[in-house]
């Protein structure tokens, strides 16, 4: 009888020992004694391996941010407990953290198949698909989440992003707008909404969104700079100039493209002397970029510094890629004409027409230049004729050309 009692007591201790060890491990984890927890886990695994111990080992390694070492621990846990979605989700998340989104997707799918009602797990799966750039699957994940819980702002943002990437612009706009209603301090959502409105060319909504964002973040130079850039690219140079100046006042970076855009905005708002200063600095930074050279040529043309204008325009032509050359030769021809360098002006205009025959107005300018300086008015008459033929009804100066042709024909008749 006494022997049986001793056996029973021994069995009780054998049962209790792993339980006590598990409790001790949990206390060590709670107290963030991760080294102690790992040592005890390893001791327990060596004598009594289990899915729970491997899982806890993975969790502790995650707490130490040793995500790569945690993966084998979670794999061992799954070998022992092959249908546990919690372990699968941890393994998937570790793969995702390490950039292995393909293996992460495999385990996220297995976990969500077992726990389809777990919205947090489904959302993590969607985030992983965004990382994979599989936006259709991401959209399906977040749509399923939204159908069960439409109040989570973070998940709604992911659905909005996925909707945008699969071409559902209207839904994306609605979702992002609701996000801002709840959280007007959500900085990135302002920029995302602007991109959506740009796709729809909804200028008034773009401006409203920028203004609302700047109300929330008045000292944010990036938002102000993007607003200025929008105006510049829309060729609204007056507000672009104003917003660039606000951008500089709140210590926005004076990077090359910003300064170039600002200099061009100054030119178009009749601040040529200020523009020259800015654009000259741009040339110092990037001497082979034709844009600042070109606009310096135009600035000096307006300031009637024709020799400087001519020099900058010629340098711009040398630096330009072929697509820019027709316009550059066209402006050079005008600048040379203003200096009464008529043969050089005509040569530049002819080059512009050669490079871009569709710009028929160049033919009209050649005709007027020949008429002004050349004694043989037949040359002017021929170019007027060519202009009428090439421009057709779309010509901007058809009436003037017809009037001059009539006059030239009369003069030629009387000269005979």
C-alpha positions in Angstrom: 0.0 0.0 0.0 2.8 2.4 1.0 4.5 1.6 -2.3 1.4 2.6 -4.3 1.2 5.9 -2.4 4.8 6.8 -3.3 4.1 5.9 -7.0 1.0 8.2 -7.0 3.0 11.1 -5.4 5.7 10.6 -8.0 3.2 10.8 -10.8 1.7 14.0 -9.4 5.2 15.6 -9.4 5.8 14.4 -13.0 2.6 16.1 -14.1 3.2 19.3 -12.1 6.8 19.8 -13.1 6.2 20.8 -16.7 3.3 23.0 -15.6 5.5 24.8 -13.1 8.2 25.2 -15.7 5.7 26.7 -18.1 4.5 29.2 -15.4 8.1 30.1 -14.6 8.8 30.8 -18.3 5.7 33.0 -18.6 6.8 35.0 -15.5 10.3 35.4 -17.0 8.7 36.7 -20.3 6.4 39.1 -18.4 9.4 40.4 -16.5 11.3 40.7 -19.9 14.0 38.4 -18.7 14.3 37.0 -22.2 17.7 35.4 -21.7 16.5 33.5 -18.6 13.3 32.5 -20.5 15.3 31.2 -23.4 17.6 29.1 -21.2 14.7 27.6 -19.4 12.8 26.9 -22.7 15.9 25.2 -24.1 16.2 23.0 -21.0 12.5 22.0 -21.2 12.7 21.3 -25.0 15.7 19.0 -24.4 13.6 16.8 -22.1 10.0 17.5 -23.0 9.7 19.2 -26.5 6.2 20.6 -27.3 4.5 22.9 -29.8 3.9 25.4 -26.9 7.6 25.5 -25.9 8.7 26.0 -29.5 6.1 28.7 -29.9 7.2 30.5 -26.8 10.8 30.3 -28.0 9.7 32.0 -31.2 7.9 34.7 -29.3 10.9 35.4 -27.1 13.2 35.6 -30.1 10.7 38.0 -31.7 10.9 40.2 -28.6 14.7 40.3 -29.1 14.0 41.1 -32.8 15.8 37.9 -33.8 13.2 37.2 -36.5 15.4 34.9 -38.6 16.1 32.7 -35.6 12.4 32.7 -34.6 11.4 31.1 -37.9 12.8 27.6 -37.2 11.2 27.7 -33.7 7.8 28.4 -35.2 8.4 25.7 -37.9 9.1 23.2 -35.2 6.0 24.2 -33.4 3.9 23.6 -36.6 5.5 20.2 -37.0 4.0 19.3 -33.7 0.7 21.2 -34.0 0.0 21.4 -37.8 -3.4 23.1 -37.6 -2.7 25.9 -35.2 -3.5 29.2 -36.9 -1.8 31.3 -34.2 1.6 29.6 -34.9 1.0 29.9 -38.7 0.3 33.6 -38.3 3.5 34.2 -36.3 5.5 32.3 -38.9 3.9 34.3 -41.7 4.5 37.6 -40.0 8.2 36.8 -39.5 8.6 35.9 -43.2 6.9 39.2 -44.0 9.1 41.2 -41.7 12.2 39.7 -43.4 10.9 40.6 -46.8 10.0 37.0 -47.8 6.4 37.9 -48.8 5.9 34.8 -51.0 6.4 32.4 -48.1 4.5 34.7 -45.8 1.5 34.6 -48.2 1.4 30.8 -48.1 1.2 30.7 -44.3 -1.2 33.7 -44.0 -3.6 31.9 -46.5 -3.4 28.7 -44.4 -4.1 30.6 -41.2 -7.0 32.6 -42.6 -8.5 29.4 -44.1 -8.7 28.1 -40.5 -9.8 31.4 -38.9 -11.7 33.3 -41.6 -13.5 35.4 -38.9 -10.1 36.7 -37.6 -10.1 40.2 -39.1 -6.7 41.2 -37.8 -5.2 38.1 -39.5 -7.1 38.8 -42.7 -5.8 42.4 -42.7 -2.2 41.2 -42.2 -2.7 39.0 -45.2 -3.9 42.0 -47.1 -0.8 44.1 -46.1 1.5 41.3 -47.2 -0.2 41.2 -50.6 0.3 45.0 -50.9 4.0 44.3 -50.3 3.8 41.7 -53.1 2.1 44.3 -55.3 -0.7 41.8 -55.8 -3.3 44.6 -55.3 -6.3 42.5 -56.5 -5.8 40.0 -53.6 -5.1 42.8 -51.2 -8.3 44.5 -52.3 -10.2 41.3 -51.7 -8.8 40.9 -48.2 -9.6 44.4 -47.1 -13.0 44.3 -48.8 -13.8 41.2 -46.7 -12.6 43.1 -43.6 -14.6 46.2 -44.4 -17.8 44.1 -44.9 -17.5 43.0 -41.2 -16.0 46.2 -39.7 -16.1 49.5 -41.5 -15.0 51.5 -38.5 -11.3 50.7 -38.4 -9.5 53.7 -39.9 -6.2 51.9 -40.5 -7.9 49.0 -42.4 -10.0 51.5 -44.3 -6.8 53.3 -45.5 -5.4 50.0 -46.7 -8.7 49.3 -48.6 -8.6 52.8 -50.1 -5.0 52.3 -51.3 -5.8 48.8 -52.8 -9.0 50.2 -54.4 -6.9 53.0 -56.1 -4.4 50.4 -57.4 -7.1 48.2 -58.9 -8.7 51.2 -60.7 -11.6 51.8 -58.3 -10.8 55.5 -57.9 -14.3 56.7 -56.8 -14.3 54.2 -53.9 -10.8 55.1 -52.9 -11.8 58.8 -52.8 -14.8 58.0 -50.6 -12.7 55.9 -48.2 -9.9 58.4 -47.9 -12.4 61.2 -47.4 -14.1 59.3 -44.5 -10.6 58.7 -43.0 -10.0 62.5 -42.9 -13.4 63.1 -41.4 -12.5 60.9 -38.5 -8.8 61.9 -38.3 -8.0 65.2 -40.0 -4.4 64.9 -38.8 -3.7 62.0 -41.1 -0.9 63.6 -43.1 -0.4 61.0 -45.8 -4.1 60.8 -46.7 -4.0 64.4 -47.9 -1.3 63.6 -50.4 -3.1 60.3 -51.5 -6.3 62.2 -52.1 -4.5 64.8 -54.2 -3.1 62.0 -56.4 -6.6 60.6 -56.8 -8.0 64.0 -57.8 -5.1 64.5 -60.2 -6.2 61.3 -62.0 -9.6 62.8 -62.4 -8.3 66.3 -63.3 -10.4 67.7 -60.5 -8.6 71.0 -60.0 -10.9 72.5 -57.4 -10.8 69.4 -55.2 -7.0 69.3 -55.5 -6.8 72.9 -54.3 -9.3 72.3 -51.5 -7.4 69.2 -50.3 -4.1 71.0 -50.2 -5.7 73.9 -48.4 -7.2 71.6 -45.7 -3.9 69.8 -45.3 -2.0 73.1 -44.9 -4.6 74.3 -42.3 -3.7 71.2 -40.2 0.0 71.4 -40.9 0.8 75.1 -41.6 4.6 74.7 -41.1 5.0 71.6 -43.2 7.3 72.5 -46.1 6.7 69.3 -48.0 3.0 69.8 -48.3 3.5 73.5 -49.2 6.1 72.4 -51.8 3.8 69.9 -53.4 1.1 72.6 -53.6 3.5 74.9 -55.4 4.5 72.1 -57.7 0.9 71.4 -58.6 0.3 75.0 -59.5 3.5 75.1 -61.5 2.7 72.0 -63.5 -0.8 73.4 -64.1 0.9 76.5 -65.5 -0.7 78.7 -62.9 2.5 80.6 -62.3 1.2 83.4 -60.0 0.0 81.0 -57.2 3.0 78.8 -57.9 5.4 81.7 -57.2 3.5 82.6 -54.1 3.5 79.1 -52.7 7.1 78.6 -53.5 7.9 81.7 -51.5 5.8 80.4 -48.6 7.7 77.1 -48.9 11.1 78.9 -48.6 9.8 81.0 -45.7 9.1 77.8 -43.7 12.6 76.5 -44.5 11.8 74.2 -47.5 14.9 72.7 -49.2 16.4 74.8 -52.0 16.9 71.8 -54.2 17.6 72.2 -57.9 14.2 71.4 -59.4 12.4 73.6 -56.8 14.7 76.5 -57.7 14.3 76.0 -61.4 10.5 75.9 -61.1 10.5 79.0 -58.9 12.8 80.8 -61.4 10.5 79.9 -64.3 7.4 81.1 -62.3 9.2 84.4 -61.7 9.7 84.8 -65.5 6.0 84.1 -66.2 5.0 86.6 -63.5 7.1 89.4 -65.0 9.8 89.3 -62.4 12.6 88.9 -64.9 15.4 90.4 -62.8 14.6 88.1 -59.9 14.3 85.2 -62.3 17.7 85.9 -63.7 19.3 85.6 -60.3 17.6 82.3 -59.5 18.2 80.8 -63.0 21.9 81.8 -63.0 22.3 79.8 -59.8 20.6 76.9 -61.5 23.1 77.1 -64.4 26.0 77.0 -61.9 24.5 73.8 -60.4 23.7 72.1 -63.7 25.5 73.8 -66.6 24.3 71.3 -69.2 20.6 71.6 -68.5 19.0 73.5 -71.4 16.0 74.7 -69.3 17.6 77.4 -67.2 19.6 78.5 -70.2 16.5 78.8 -72.3 14.6 80.8 -69.7 17.6 83.0 -69.1 17.5 83.7 -72.8 13.8 84.7 -72.6 14.4 86.8 -69.5 17.1 88.8 -71.2 14.9 89.1 -74.3 12.2 90.8 -72.1 14.9 93.0 -70.5 16.1 93.9 -74.0 19.6 92.5 -73.3 19.6 91.0 -76.7 23.2 89.9 -76.9 23.0 88.1 -73.6 19.7 86.6 -74.7 21.2 85.4 -77.9 24.2 83.9 -76.1 22.0 82.0 -73.6 19.7 80.7 -76.4 22.6 79.4 -78.4 24.1 77.7 -75.4 20.7 76.2 -74.7 20.6 74.8 -78.2 24.0 73.2 -77.7 22.9 71.6 -74.5 19.4 70.6 -75.7 18.2 67.1 -76.6 16.5 67.0 -80.1 13.0 67.2 -78.8 13.6 70.8 -77.5 15.5 72.1 -80.5 12.6 73.4 -82.7 11.4 75.7 -80.0 14.9 76.9 -79.1 15.7 77.7 -82.7 12.3 79.5 -83.0 13.0 81.7 -80.1 16.6 82.3 -81.3 15.2 83.4 -84.6 12.9 85.9 -82.8 15.8 87.2 -80.7 18.0 87.7 -83.7 15.2 89.5 -85.5 14.9 91.9 -82.6 18.5 92.7 -83.1 17.9 93.2 -86.8 20.2 90.3 -87.6 17.8 89.3 -90.3 19.9 86.6 -92.3 20.8 84.9 -89.0 17.2 85.2 -87.9 15.8 83.5 -91.0 18.4 80.8 -90.8 17.3 80.0 -87.3 13.6 80.0 -88.2 14.2 77.8 -91.2 16.1 75.4 -88.8 13.1 75.4 -86.5 10.7 74.6 -89.4 13.0 71.9 -90.6 13.0 70.2 -87.1 9.3 70.7 -86.6 7.3 71.2 -89.8 4.0 71.1 -87.9 4.8 74.5 -86.4 3.5 76.4 -89.4 3.6 79.8 -87.6 7.4 79.7 -88.2 6.7 80.0 -91.9 4.7 83.2 -91.3 7.6 84.7 -89.3 10.0 83.9 -92.0 7.7 85.6 -94.5 7.4 88.8 -92.3 11.2 88.8 -91.8 11.9 88.6 -95.5 9.4 91.3 -96.1 11.1 93.6 -93.6 14.6 93.4 -94.8 15.0 91.8 -98.3 14.6 93.9 -101.4 13.2 90.9 -103.3 9.7 90.7 -102.0 9.1 87.5 -104.0 10.8 85.6 -101.2 8.3 86.9 -98.7 5.4 86.2 -101.0 6.5 82.6 -101.5 6.6 82.1 -97.7 3.2 83.6 -97.2 1.9 81.2 -99.9 3.6 78.3 -98.2 2.2 79.4 -94.8 -1.4 79.5 -96.2 -0.9 76.1 -97.8 0.5 74.4 -94.7 -1.5 76.1 -92.0 -4.9 75.8 -93.7 -7.8 77.1 -91.6 -5.9 76.6 -88.3 -3.4 79.3 -89.0 -3.4 82.1 -86.5 -2.3 84.8 -88.9 -4.3 83.9 -92.1 -6.0 87.3 -92.5 -2.8 89.2 -92.1 -1.0 86.9 -94.5 -3.8 87.4 -97.2 -3.6 91.2 -96.7 0.1 91.3 -97.1 0.1 89.0 -100.1 -2.4 91.3 -101.9 -0.2 94.3 -101.2 3.0 92.5 -102.3 1.4 91.4 -105.5 0.3 95.0 -106.2 3.8 96.3 -105.5 5.4 93.7 -107.7 3.0 94.5 -110.6 3.8 98.2 -110.4 7.6 97.4 -110.2 7.3 95.6 -113.5 
